[in-house]
Amino acid sequence: MAFILIAVLLLLMIAAAIYAVVQKDLLYAVIATGIISLVLSILFYLLQAPDVALTEAAIGVALTTIIFVITIRNTERMEDEPQNDNNIKSEVK
C-alpha cells in the first residue's frame, strides 16, 4: 500500500515539474513548484523523516512560494515573447 502511494506521489511530482517548466505564466509555474515542495514534504514524512518534512514544508512550500509570488507581483507576470530580428535591429539604430 505504501509503495503505491509513494509511486503516485512521485508521478505527481514529475507532472508538476514538467508543468512548471513548460508554463509561460510565471505565477502558475511558482504554484507548481509549491506543489512539488508539498509532495516532497509528504514523501519525507512517509519515509519517516518528520523533521525534514517540516523544514521542507516551512521553507519550500511557504517561504519560497511567498517570496516568488511577491516578486512576480512587482514585475511582469507573463514571460515576454521573443522578438524577431527586424524589431531588434530597428531599435538599435
C-alpha positions as CSV (number, residue, x, y, z in Angstrom):
1,M,0.0,0.0,0.0
2,A,2.7,2.5,0.9
3,F,4.6,1.7,-2.3
4,I,1.6,2.6,-4.4
5,L,1.2,5.9,-2.5
6,I,4.9,6.7,-2.9
7,A,4.7,5.9,-6.6
8,V,1.6,8.1,-7.1
9,L,3.3,11.0,-5.3
10,L,6.4,10.6,-7.4
11,L,4.3,10.7,-10.6
12,L,2.5,13.8,-9.3
13,M,5.9,15.4,-8.6
14,I,7.2,14.7,-12.1
15,A,4.0,16.0,-13.7
16,A,4.2,19.2,-11.6
17,A,7.8,19.7,-12.5
18,I,7.1,19.3,-16.3
19,Y,4.1,21.7,-15.9
20,A,6.3,24.3,-14.1
21,V,8.9,24.1,-16.9
22,V,6.6,24.5,-19.8
23,Q,4.2,27.0,-18.3
24,K,4.5,30.6,-19.7
25,D,2.6,32.2,-16.8
26,L,5.1,32.6,-14.1
27,L,2.5,32.6,-11.3
28,Y,1.3,29.1,-12.3
29,A,4.9,27.9,-12.5
30,V,5.5,29.1,-9.0
31,I,2.3,27.4,-7.8
32,A,3.5,24.2,-9.5
33,T,6.9,24.4,-7.7
34,G,5.0,24.9,-4.4
35,I,3.1,21.7,-5.2
36,I,6.4,19.9,-5.8
37,S,7.6,21.0,-2.4
38,L,4.4,19.9,-0.7
39,V,4.5,16.5,-2.3
40,L,8.2,16.2,-1.3
41,S,7.4,17.1,2.3
42,I,4.7,14.4,2.3
43,L,7.2,11.9,0.9
44,F,9.8,12.8,3.6
45,Y,7.1,12.2,6.2
46,L,6.2,8.8,4.7
47,L,9.9,7.9,4.7
48,Q,10.0,8.6,8.5
49,A,11.8,11.9,8.4
50,P,9.3,14.2,10.0
51,D,11.9,16.9,10.9
52,V,13.0,17.2,7.2
53,A,9.3,17.1,6.2
54,L,8.5,20.1,8.5
55,T,11.5,22.0,7.2
56,E,10.6,21.4,3.6
57,A,7.0,22.4,4.2
58,A,8.0,25.6,6.0
59,I,10.8,26.7,3.6
60,G,9.8,25.1,0.3
61,V,6.0,25.4,0.4
62,A,5.5,28.6,2.4
63,L,8.5,30.9,2.4
64,T,9.9,30.3,-1.1
65,T,6.5,30.4,-2.7
66,I,5.5,33.6,-0.9
67,I,8.8,35.3,-1.9
68,F,8.3,34.3,-5.6
69,V,4.7,35.4,-5.7
70,I,5.6,38.8,-4.2
71,T,8.4,39.2,-6.8
72,I,6.1,38.3,-9.7
73,R,3.5,40.8,-8.4
74,N,6.1,43.5,-8.5
75,T,7.3,42.6,-12.0
76,E,5.8,41.2,-15.2
77,R,3.5,38.2,-14.7
78,M,3.8,36.7,-18.2
79,E,7.0,35.7,-19.7
80,D,7.9,38.0,-22.6
81,E,7.6,36.6,-26.1
82,P,10.9,36.7,-28.1
83,Q,11.1,39.5,-30.6
84,N,12.1,38.9,-34.2
85,D,15.4,40.2,-35.6
86,N,13.8,43.1,-37.5
87,N,12.4,44.8,-34.4
88,I,15.8,44.4,-32.6
89,K,17.7,45.9,-35.5
90,S,15.3,48.9,-35.9
91,E,15.5,49.6,-32.1
92,V,19.3,49.6,-32.1
93,K,19.6,52.1,-35.0
